[in-house]
Amino acid sequence: MIKTDSDGYLTDPADWSEEVARDMAEHEGIALTDEHWEALRYMRTYLEEKQVAPDARHVMKHLSETFGAGRNRLFELFPYGYVQQACKIAGMRRPRAWSTG
């Protein structure tokens, strides 16, 4: 059983897997596409390399470079927000404060 906090964020990001992401996305009402996976995998790689969750602007830039996506694409993929959905599905801990870039 994966432990989450009261808001549904993983308490230990190391518990994340793609299966966990699929379950969380389903709970959020999101059917994961290639663009979702690209964002989530980028976020996970960033976390592993830098030991901190990426700011939304880094994910936006990555999506732009990878898919030619516009600045708002991240919020189209995760309509309830970067912190509320993308960070949760990517297995990040809930940030205390956040800049959306």
C-alpha positions in Angstrom: 0.0 0.0 0.0 1.4 3.4 -1.0 1.2 6.0 1.7 -0.2 9.4 0.8 -0.9 12.5 2.9 -4.4 13.9 3.5 -4.4 15.6 0.1 -3.4 12.5 -1.8 0.3 13.3 -2.4 2.9 10.6 -1.9 4.6 10.9 1.4 7.7 9.2 -0.2 8.4 10.1 -3.8 10.4 6.9 -4.1 7.1 5.0 -4.0 6.2 6.4 -7.4 5.8 4.1 -10.4 4.0 4.4 -13.7 1.3 2.2 -12.3 0.9 4.6 -9.3 0.7 7.5 -11.8 -2.0 5.7 -13.8 -4.1 5.1 -10.6 -3.7 8.7 -9.5 -4.5 10.1 -12.9 -7.6 7.9 -13.1 -8.7 9.3 -9.7 -8.2 12.8 -11.1 -10.2 12.0 -14.2 -7.2 12.2 -16.5 -6.5 9.7 -19.3 -2.7 9.9 -19.7 -1.5 10.6 -23.2 2.0 10.7 -24.6 2.2 14.4 -23.7 1.2 13.7 -20.1 3.8 10.9 -19.9 6.5 13.2 -21.3 5.7 15.8 -18.7 5.6 13.3 -15.8 8.8 11.5 -16.9 10.6 14.9 -17.2 9.4 15.8 -13.7 10.6 12.5 -12.3 14.1 12.8 -14.0 14.4 16.4 -12.7 13.5 15.3 -9.2 16.0 12.5 -9.3 18.8 14.7 -10.7 18.3 17.8 -8.6 16.4 16.4 -5.5 13.7 19.1 -5.9 10.5 19.2 -8.0 10.8 21.3 -11.1 9.1 24.6 -11.3 6.2 24.6 -13.8 8.1 26.9 -16.2 10.7 24.2 -16.7 8.1 21.6 -17.6 6.4 24.2 -20.0 9.7 24.7 -21.7 10.3 21.0 -22.0 6.9 20.5 -23.6 7.5 23.4 -25.9 10.8 22.0 -27.1 9.5 18.4 -27.4 6.0 19.0 -28.9 6.1 22.6 -30.0 3.4 23.1 -27.3 2.3 26.6 -26.2 2.8 28.0 -22.8 -0.7 27.0 -21.6 -0.4 23.3 -22.7 0.7 22.2 -19.3 -2.5 23.6 -17.9 -4.6 22.0 -20.6 -3.0 18.6 -19.7 -3.6 19.2 -16.0 -6.7 21.4 -15.9 -6.8 21.6 -12.1 -3.2 23.0 -12.0 0.4 22.0 -11.9 0.5 21.5 -8.1 -2.9 20.0 -7.7 -2.6 17.4 -10.5 0.8 17.2 -12.3 2.9 17.2 -9.1 0.5 14.7 -7.4 0.5 12.3 -10.4 4.2 12.6 -10.8 4.7 11.6 -7.2 6.0 14.8 -5.8 5.4 15.8 -2.2 3.0 18.7 -1.9 5.0 21.9 -2.1 4.5 24.5 0.6 4.7 27.4 -1.9 4.9 27.3 -5.6 5.6 29.5 -8.6 3.9 28.6 -11.8 6.5 30.3 -13.9 
